[in-house]
Amino acid sequence: MGNKNSRITSQDRAILDLKVQRDKLKQYQKKLQLVADRETQIAKEALLKNNKRGALLALKKKKYQEQLLSKSDAQLLNLEQLTQTIEFTLVEKDVFEGLKQGNLILNEIHKETPIEKVEKLMEDTADAIAYQNEISEALSGKLTSEDEEEILAELDQIVNEQLVGKLDKLPPVPDQIPQQQIPQKQKVETKQPQKEKKLEAALEVA
């Protein structure tokens, strides 16, 4: 009886696989969020170096990370729903499809650029430029025109924030312009020539 009750069924294995998929998705969601946050920081650093192209590419990569996060959220919800219902109403086709979709998401995430490679965006070398072109071409087919508009809007927002930050660091403008004091002209006493003084003295005596 004990051996029969402890036997692992196909349902048990399916539930375990779904939970493993769920845990992996949660781990990769954290990784994707870290990469997305890092891309934002890279965009800001690139703008400080007047590297608008690098900033734009970083924001494109961030947008793609957010799309993967959205996809993984939907898949995670699907896996959790299957896990909750599979104990009583296991449908092998649905479970297989859930595992298949989960693997597709995980494989797509695995192909994502690691954080270490993202640092290449800040390098001003021929390899870095070629790398930027490669990533830009890869992302061009995965971003819609609306995504591009949102990316450009975010880029403008970062530029404005940095501009406001620079203006805040400037010294305050005085309310009143200080008036420059003009020195008064000193009266210059003219000295009479000695001969004129002697003549005036002689006239007074006379």
Summary of the structure (lengths in Angstrom):
residues: 206
radius of gyration: 38.8
end to end distance: 159.2
largest distance: 159.2
contacts: 497
relative contact order: 0.11
helix: 76%
strand: 0%
